[in-house]
């Protein structure tokens, strides 16, 4: 399937806002490898082949190990992720499936054991941004290319 609409051309004002958040997310102090793993895991959950392809390549450029990539779907039972990484991935999964899982006070407290207020907000922004990109990409028919 080819892209259905050039949404950058059709809705430039909307996409400028989206790109503004993208620029914000790109400048965060959250570990870049972790941010890329979050984007990849959320894209896996949402089934966005375009974003899975992009963020797998991005993770490899950042020297994320093959073991981390291979075990990302089972991060919660893997011993290669730190507790700090695991809680961020937990938050990402719960936010992506928010109507099913929600973000409980317990999960919030677990995240806050590893991240301060600003870092928590930044994690939420990363997760929201990739969920928005996934939904935009899927609805517009974007497909991964080699």
C-alpha positions in Angstrom: 0.0 0.0 0.0 1.3 3.5 -0.8 0.9 6.5 1.4 -2.7 7.7 1.1 -2.2 11.4 1.7 0.8 13.8 1.9 -0.4 15.0 5.3 2.6 17.4 5.6 1.2 19.2 2.5 -2.5 19.0 3.3 -2.3 20.0 7.0 1.0 21.9 7.4 -0.2 23.8 10.5 -1.1 20.6 12.3 2.1 18.9 11.4 4.2 21.9 12.5 2.7 21.4 16.0 3.5 17.7 15.8 7.1 18.5 14.7 7.4 21.0 17.6 6.7 18.2 20.0 9.1 16.0 18.1 11.8 18.6 18.5 11.1 18.8 22.2 11.3 15.0 22.5 14.6 15.0 20.6 16.3 17.2 23.1 15.3 15.4 26.3 17.9 14.1 28.8 16.2 10.7 28.9 18.8 8.1 27.7 18.6 8.1 23.8 18.9 4.3 23.7 16.0 3.9 26.2 13.9 6.4 24.2 14.5 4.5 21.0 13.5 1.2 22.8 10.3 2.8 24.1 9.5 4.0 20.6 10.2 0.6 19.2 8.1 -1.3 21.8 5.1 1.1 21.5 5.3 0.6 17.7 5.4 -3.2 18.1 2.2 -3.0 20.3 0.5 -0.7 17.8 1.6 -2.8 14.8 3.1 0.1 12.9 5.6 -1.5 10.4 6.8 1.9 9.3 7.8 3.0 12.8 9.1 -0.5 13.8 11.5 -0.3 10.8 12.6 3.3 11.6 13.2 2.7 15.3 14.9 -0.6 14.8 17.4 1.1 12.5 17.6 4.0 15.0 18.3 1.7 17.9 21.1 -0.1 15.9 22.7 3.3 15.1 22.7 4.0 18.9 24.4 0.6 19.5 21.5 -1.1 21.2 22.5 -4.7 21.4 20.8 -7.4 19.3 19.9 -9.2 22.6 18.0 -6.1 23.7 16.2 -5.8 20.4 15.4 -9.6 20.3 14.1 -9.5 23.9 12.2 -6.3 23.7 8.8 -8.0 23.4 9.6 -10.0 26.6 11.4 -7.2 28.5 9.4 -8.0 31.7 11.0 -11.5 32.0 14.4 -10.6 30.6 17.4 -10.0 32.8 19.2 -7.7 30.2 17.1 -4.7 31.1 17.8 -2.6 34.2 15.0 -1.9 36.7 15.0 1.7 35.5 14.6 0.6 31.8 11.9 -2.0 32.8 9.8 0.5 34.6 9.9 2.9 31.7 8.9 0.1 29.3 6.1 -0.8 31.7 4.8 2.7 31.7 5.0 2.7 27.8 3.0 -0.4 27.5 0.4 0.7 30.0 0.0 4.1 28.4 -0.2 2.6 24.9 -3.0 0.2 26.2 -4.4 2.8 28.5 -8.0 1.8 28.2 -7.1 -1.7 29.3 -4.2 -1.2 31.7 -4.2 2.5 32.8 -1.5 4.1 34.9 -2.1 3.1 38.5 -0.7 5.0 41.5 1.5 1.9 42.1 3.0 2.2 38.6 3.4 5.9 39.0 5.3 5.4 42.3 7.5 2.7 40.7 8.4 5.1 37.9 9.1 7.9 40.3 11.6 5.7 42.2 13.8 6.0 39.2 12.7 9.3 37.5 12.1 12.8 38.9 9.0 14.8 38.0 10.5 16.3 34.9 11.8 13.0 33.7 8.3 11.4 34.3 6.7 14.1 32.2 9.4 13.6 29.5 8.7 9.9 29.4 5.0 10.6 29.0 5.8 13.0 26.2 8.0 10.3 24.4 5.3 7.7 24.8 2.5 10.0 23.6 4.5 11.2 20.7 5.3 7.8 19.3 1.6 6.7 19.9 0.6 9.7 17.8 3.1 8.9 15.1 1.9 5.3 15.0 -1.7 6.2 14.6 -0.9 8.8 12.0 1.3 6.5 10.0 -1.1 3.5 10.2 -4.2 5.6 9.2 -2.3 7.2 6.3 -1.1 3.8 5.0 2.6 4.4 5.5 4.6 1.2 5.0 8.1 0.2 5.9 10.6 0.4 3.1 14.0 -1.1 2.9 
